[in-house]
């Protein structure tokens, strides 16, 4: 199979190659003719105005030409670059084991066959670069011209994208595990609670038939059956609520959040305030369910990790957005916590927010506790 190159990329590569040749020939002309040569001065203007960073070095790896773009890239002036060793501004990767010029003429690492990776050096630190090198020989002088690109932003985006893909794979695997765990949990609850209660009721009915007209035994059996039925109803409601709160369907988001808040306080003993207006939370099923699950996950994280004593849930509308803020006074969250592979609850929250085309930020609230701020566009989700 033959791979076809992108014509636009090939055209850009040709332009860069031409710039490199131009830089090399320019230095050679300037070394021999000086600034009196009109074509040389014209070439110099082209190199100086080029958006790409261009450096030319001699056979001893000394910088003999640098354009303003190169000086800006390395955080110095053009005058500070001239005559300096190339290694002051560029070094080969640690595993290369040779000089910058040798490296750029050797191994390849980049998007094009002429690209070579290296490390740029600024006064305030280092940064990744890629470059293409050309050489020009004139009047007994060999000059090497390197056209450089700062690829810091590209690498940052690539790392972020790779991390996002990794988190999504972990989330997908976790969802499969959670699904099976939920099925096992529901099956066990149905068997242990409802199954045993129904079996007990069947036995009581059998005994009731056998008791016949004995009024004392009959009354006792009926009382036991009534108690078992009440327990079965309570179990059924608890199981159904864990799957999906009835309040979401019967009362809407506001009442579902109230129930969630009350259950959280009762189960964990952590004070929780809900600041919201019922009229502002009349949303369709998709938005209501997503917001409920986001708040539910946030409260679960508070109970598990925050060691908090107080939580505030704030939901209010601003124009066509719903602003959701969840604050606690616990130990706070750090970046390392959000990067953990097991922080799938946070990944799930982000995915729900992004599915509604919203924005989410997670951090500390003035250095105390954790604060989650969510902005959800709800123009198409009101009822």
TORFINU-689607 format. One line per field, with one value per residue (C-alpha): residue in one letter; x, y, z. Coordinates in Angstrom, 2 decimals, decimal comma, always signed. Example, Ala and Ser with C-alpha at 12.3 -4.5 7.8 and 13.67 -1.06 7.14 Angstrom:
guse (a  s)
xx (+12,30  +13,67)
yy (-4,50  -1,06)
zz (+7,80  +7,14)
This chain:
guse (x  x  x  x  x  x  x  x  x  x  x  x  x  x  x  x  x  x  x  x  x  x  x  x  x  x  x  x  x  x  x  x  x  x  x  x  x  x  x  x  x  x  x  x  x  x  x  x  x  x  x  x  x  x  x  x  x  x  x  x  x  x  x  x  x  x  x  x  x  x  x  x  x  x  x  x  x  x  x  x  x  x  x  x  x  x  x  x  x  x  x  x  x  x  x  x  x  x  x  x  x  x  x  x  x  x  x  x  x  x  x  x  x  x  x  x  x  x  x  x  x  x  x  x  x  x  x  x  x  x  x  x  x  x  x  x  x  x  x  x  x  x  x  x  x  x  x  x  x  x  x  x  x  x  x  x  x  x  x  x  x  x  x  x  x  x  x  x  x  x  x  x  x  x  x  x  x  x  x  x  x  x  x  x  x  x  x  x  x  x  x  x  x  x  x  x  x  x  x  x  x  x  x  x  x  x  x  x  x  x  x  x  x  x  x  x  x  x  x  x  x  x  x  x  x  x  x  x  x  x  x  x  x  x  x  x  x  x  x  x  x  x  x  x  x  x  x  x  x  x  x  x  x  x  x  x  x  x  x  x  x  x  x  x  x  x  x  x  x  x  x  x  x  x  x  x  x  x  x  x  x  x  x  x  x  x  x  x  x  x  x  x  x  x  x  x  x  x  x  x  x  x  x  x  x  x  x  x  x  x  x  x  x  x  x  x  x  x  x  x  x  x  x  x  x  x  x  x  x  x  x  x  x  x  x  x  x  x  x  x  x  x  x  x  x  x  x  x  x  x  x  x  x  x  x  x  x  x  x  x  x  x  x  x  x  x  x  x  x  x  x  x  x  x  x  x  x  x  x  x  x  x  x)
xx (+0,00  +1,35  +0,91  +0,01  +1,36  -0,88  -0,18  -0,52  +1,96  +4,31  +4,05  +4,84  +7,79  +9,12  +8,77  +10,70  +13,38  +13,68  +13,96  +16,75  +18,66  +18,07  +19,47  +22,56  +23,28  +22,57  +25,27  +27,73  +27,02  +27,27  +30,57  +31,97  +30,24  +28,93  +25,79  +26,53  +24,99  +21,38  +20,11  +21,80  +20,05  +16,74  +17,33  +18,19  +14,85  +13,03  +14,79  +14,31  +10,58  +10,00  +7,61  +9,72  +12,79  +15,93  +19,47  +22,62  +25,77  +29,25  +31,23  +32,27  +28,62  +28,85  +25,76  +26,48  +22,89  +19,66  +16,44  +14,18  +11,77  +14,63  +15,71  +12,14  +11,86  +14,96  +14,20  +17,29  +18,25  +19,76  +23,02  +23,18  +22,93  +25,58  +28,94  +27,59  +27,83  +24,71  +24,61  +23,76  +20,33  +19,75  +20,68  +20,02  +17,79  +19,55  +19,66  +21,17  +24,74  +25,98  +25,98  +22,94  +24,30  +25,09  +21,66  +19,79  +21,75  +21,13  +18,01  +14,54  +11,66  +8,76  +5,75  +7,84  +10,86  +13,00  +11,95  +14,32  +13,45  +15,53  +15,38  +15,42  +17,08  +15,71  +16,94  +13,92  +14,08  +13,84  +11,13  +10,64  +11,42  +11,44  +13,64  +14,66  +18,28  +19,88  +23,52  +25,05  +28,62  +30,02  +33,50  +34,94  +32,51  +29,87  +26,97  +24,11  +20,73  +18,07  +14,43  +12,87  +9,38  +8,35  +6,12  +5,34  +1,67  +1,29  +2,85  +0,68  -2,46  -1,26  -0,59  -3,97  -5,71  -3,88  -4,83  -8,44  -8,52  -7,00  -9,60  -12,42  -11,11  -10,96  -14,45  -15,79  -14,23  -15,52  -19,04  -19,05  -17,89  -20,44  -23,23  -22,41  -22,04  -25,43  -27,06  -25,52  -26,59  -30,19  -30,40  -29,18  -31,61  -34,54  -33,63  -32,73  -35,47  -38,45  -37,83  -37,68  -40,64  -42,80  -41,76  -42,72  -46,11  -46,76  -46,01  -48,33  -51,10  -50,62  -50,81  -53,86  -55,69  -54,74  -55,86  -59,42  -61,73  -59,26  -59,63  -56,51  -54,13  -55,75  -55,36  -51,69  -50,95  -52,74  -50,75  -47,47  -48,50  -49,35  -45,95  -44,20  -46,16  -45,17  -41,52  -41,78  -43,25  -40,48  -37,81  -39,35  -39,43  -35,80  -34,62  -36,61  -35,34  -31,74  -32,36  -34,20  -35,77  -39,57  -39,41  -37,75  -40,84  -43,49  -42,19  -39,30  -35,67  -36,16  -37,96  -35,55  -32,62  -34,43  -34,78  -31,15  -30,08  -32,19  -30,88  -27,27  -27,68  -29,35  -26,82  -23,58  -24,36  -22,97  -24,95  -26,14  -27,95  -29,93  -30,27  -32,58  -35,95  -38,40  -39,58  -36,03  -35,55  -38,44  -36,40  -36,94  -36,03  -32,58  -31,37  -33,03  -31,51  -28,03  -28,06  -29,38  -26,64  -23,95  -25,01  -25,38  -21,81  -20,47  -22,12  -20,78  -17,26  -17,76  -18,87  -15,96  -13,02  -13,63  -13,91  -16,27  -18,81  -20,86  -21,96  -23,81  -25,68  -26,60  -28,62  -29,97  -30,65  -28,76  -30,16  -30,28  -27,87  -28,26  -25,41  -24,68  -22,20  -21,28  -19,04  -17,75  -15,42  -13,35  -9,70  -9,90  -8,92  -5,57  -4,62  -3,10  -6,50  -8,16  -5,44  -5,78  -6,82  -9,46  -11,10  -13,81  -16,57  -15,08  -14,72  -18,38  -19,43  -17,47  -18,99  -22,53  -21,78  -20,17  -23,09  -25,28  -22,67  -21,87  -18,69  -17,31  -14,44  -13,21  -10,87  -10,58  -12,66  -10,09  -7,85  -10,55  -12,55  -13,61  -15,73  -17,41  -18,83  -21,01  -22,61  -25,31  -27,13  -30,78  -32,57  -33,75  -34,42  -37,06  -40,64)
yy (+0,00  +3,42  +6,26  +9,64  +12,78  +15,71  +18,27  +21,19  +19,64  +18,77  +22,36  +23,72  +21,34  +22,58  +26,17  +25,42  +23,63  +26,67  +28,93  +26,74  +26,91  +30,65  +31,07  +29,02  +30,82  +34,16  +33,62  +32,48  +35,59  +37,87  +36,29  +36,84  +39,99  +41,75  +43,79  +45,55  +42,72  +43,70  +40,08  +39,27  +42,18  +41,05  +37,50  +38,85  +40,67  +37,45  +35,49  +38,24  +38,47  +34,73  +33,39  +30,25  +30,29  +30,05  +29,47  +28,92  +27,43  +26,80  +23,56  +24,31  +24,58  +28,36  +30,43  +32,72  +33,74  +33,92  +35,65  +37,51  +34,56  +32,35  +34,95  +35,22  +31,43  +31,19  +34,33  +36,33  +38,89  +38,16  +39,79  +37,47  +34,43  +35,31  +33,65  +31,44  +27,63  +26,04  +23,81  +26,87  +26,97  +23,41  +20,07  +16,58  +14,29  +12,60  +9,27  +10,73  +10,97  +13,51  +17,19  +19,10  +19,23  +15,51  +14,79  +16,89  +15,18  +11,75  +10,17  +11,24  +12,10  +14,18  +14,45  +14,57  +12,58  +15,72  +16,45  +15,90  +16,25  +18,18  +20,24  +24,04  +25,98  +29,28  +31,32  +30,06  +26,38  +23,92  +23,08  +20,49  +21,46  +19,94  +21,07  +20,51  +20,97  +21,86  +22,52  +24,83  +24,83  +27,95  +29,45  +26,64  +27,19  +24,68  +26,17  +24,31  +26,01  +24,68  +25,70  +25,14  +24,80  +24,95  +21,88  +22,43  +23,14  +20,24  +17,82  +19,20  +18,61  +15,12  +14,21  +15,60  +13,68  +10,46  +10,91  +11,55  +8,40  +6,41  +7,71  +6,88  +3,34  +3,00  +4,44  +2,01  -0,92  +0,40  +0,78  -2,86  -3,85  -1,58  -2,99  -6,53  -5,47  -3,73  -6,80  -8,97  -6,52  -6,28  -10,06  -10,57  -8,00  -9,48  -12,96  -12,12  -9,56  -10,05  -13,73  -14,68  -12,47  -13,99  -17,48  -16,61  -15,28  -18,54  -20,55  -18,32  -18,87  -22,61  -22,44  -20,18  -22,81  -25,48  -23,35  -23,40  -21,63  -21,22  -17,49  -16,95  -18,67  -16,95  -13,46  -14,14  -15,38  -12,42  -9,96  -11,65  -11,58  -7,89  -7,13  -9,12  -7,33  -3,92  -5,02  -6,28  -2,97  -1,02  -3,25  -2,88  +0,91  +0,99  -1,15  +0,89  +4,18  +3,01  +2,29  +5,56  +7,94  +8,09  +11,78  +12,50  +11,23  +12,30  +15,59  +16,71  +17,54  +19,81  +17,17  +14,45  +16,58  +17,16  +13,42  +12,89  +15,56  +14,04  +10,54  +11,82  +13,56  +10,52  +7,98  +9,93  +12,49  +15,34  +18,59  +19,47  +22,60  +22,77  +26,30  +26,19  +27,33  +24,68  +26,90  +27,14  +23,36  +22,40  +20,58  +17,67  +14,11  +14,11  +17,24  +16,34  +12,86  +14,13  +16,84  +14,43  +11,89  +14,59  +15,80  +12,20  +11,38  +14,55  +13,69  +10,14  +11,54  +13,83  +10,91  +8,71  +11,09  +14,63  +14,15  +17,12  +18,30  +20,59  +20,63  +23,34  +22,61  +25,71  +25,62  +28,71  +30,02  +32,80  +33,75  +30,46  +28,57  +26,58  +27,19  +24,33  +24,70  +21,96  +23,03  +21,20  +22,09  +18,90  +18,23  +19,63  +18,14  +18,42  +17,92  +14,53  +13,33  +14,24  +12,47  +9,17  +6,27  +5,28  +8,74  +7,45  +9,24  +12,56  +11,30  +10,25  +13,68  +15,39  +13,12  +13,93  +17,66  +17,53  +15,47  +18,49  +20,79  +22,30  +23,23  +21,93  +23,06  +21,29  +22,79  +24,17  +27,03  +29,59  +26,78  +25,13  +22,09  +21,24  +23,30  +22,02  +24,64  +23,55  +25,64  +23,88  +25,44  +24,55  +26,56  +23,35  +21,44  +23,51  +22,32)
zz (+0,00  -0,94  +1,53  +0,03  +1,68  +2,40  -0,38  +2,04  +4,48  +1,60  +0,41  +3,85  +4,16  +0,83  +1,99  +5,20  +3,20  +0,96  +3,99  +5,35  +2,06  +1,93  +5,45  +4,64  +1,39  +3,07  +5,70  +3,06  +0,97  +3,95  +4,97  +1,51  +0,23  +3,34  +3,42  +0,14  -1,88  -2,69  -3,02  +0,30  +1,99  +0,49  +1,70  +5,12  +5,30  +4,37  +7,11  +9,69  +8,96  +8,85  +11,48  +11,94  +14,20  +12,05  +13,30  +11,24  +12,75  +11,39  +11,45  +15,04  +16,17  +16,71  +15,94  +13,00  +12,20  +14,17  +13,25  +15,72  +15,88  +17,13  +19,69  +20,98  +21,21  +23,41  +25,45  +24,41  +21,78  +18,39  +19,51  +22,54  +20,27  +17,69  +18,30  +21,08  +21,05  +19,64  +22,72  +24,80  +23,12  +21,89  +23,31  +22,07  +24,15  +27,06  +25,23  +22,04  +23,31  +20,75  +19,90  +18,62  +15,06  +15,07  +16,46  +13,92  +11,15  +12,66  +14,13  +13,12  +15,42  +14,19  +11,96  +8,77  +7,65  +7,97  +11,56  +14,48  +18,14  +20,62  +23,78  +23,74  +26,56  +27,87  +30,83  +32,80  +31,81  +28,95  +26,42  +23,65  +20,06  +16,61  +13,78  +10,18  +9,11  +5,78  +4,91  +2,35  +1,08  -0,54  -0,77  +1,29  +4,17  +5,31  +7,21  +8,87  +9,07  +11,45  +11,31  +14,75  +16,20  +19,86  +20,36  +24,07  +23,47  +21,07  +23,55  +26,36  +24,28  +23,31  +26,95  +28,00  +25,21  +26,12  +29,78  +28,80  +26,65  +29,49  +31,94  +29,53  +29,12  +32,89  +33,19  +30,62  +32,47  +35,79  +34,40  +33,37  +36,84  +38,51  +36,35  +37,43  +41,08  +40,93  +39,43  +42,15  +44,84  +43,55  +43,18  +46,75  +48,15  +46,26  +47,45  +51,04  +51,71  +49,45  +48,80  +52,45  +53,35  +50,63  +51,71  +55,29  +54,12  +52,24  +55,37  +57,41  +54,87  +55,13  +58,93  +58,66  +56,61  +59,11  +62,09  +60,84  +63,27  +66,15  +66,70  +68,84  +66,45  +63,45  +64,91  +65,72  +62,20  +60,59  +62,71  +61,65  +58,00  +58,24  +59,74  +57,01  +54,30  +55,71  +55,78  +52,19  +51,04  +52,79  +51,21  +47,77  +48,10  +49,28  +46,37  +43,86  +45,33  +45,04  +41,37  +40,69  +43,22  +42,86  +43,73  +40,38  +38,57  +41,06  +42,50  +40,27  +40,87  +43,89  +45,97  +44,82  +46,05  +49,34  +49,80  +48,87  +51,37  +54,16  +53,50  +53,43  +56,80  +58,36  +57,09  +57,60  +60,30  +58,18  +58,13  +54,65  +53,41  +50,19  +48,82  +45,82  +44,52  +43,33  +40,46  +39,08  +39,04  +36,78  +34,16  +31,80  +32,70  +31,06  +32,85  +36,17  +36,21  +35,27  +37,96  +40,60  +39,81  +39,83  +43,28  +44,47  +43,36  +44,96  +48,29  +48,05  +47,61  +50,61  +52,78  +51,66  +51,45  +52,72  +56,50  +56,40  +58,96  +56,72  +53,06  +51,13  +47,90  +45,89  +42,67  +40,92  +37,45  +35,75  +32,35  +30,40  +32,66  +35,85  +38,27  +40,67  +43,53  +46,00  +48,90  +51,94  +54,81  +54,63  +53,91  +50,38  +47,05  +45,28  +41,65  +42,47  +43,72  +40,42  +38,41  +40,27  +38,08  +40,62  +40,64  +38,32  +40,21  +39,15  +35,58  +35,60  +36,88  +34,10  +31,47  +32,66  +32,61  +29,17  +27,83  +28,62  +27,01  +30,40  +32,23  +35,52  +37,74  +40,86  +43,43  +46,93  +48,31  +49,49  +50,63  +52,76  +51,73  +48,19  +45,83  +42,67  +40,30  +37,40  +34,66  +32,64  +29,68  +30,24  +27,58  +25,91  +29,13  +30,93  +31,39)
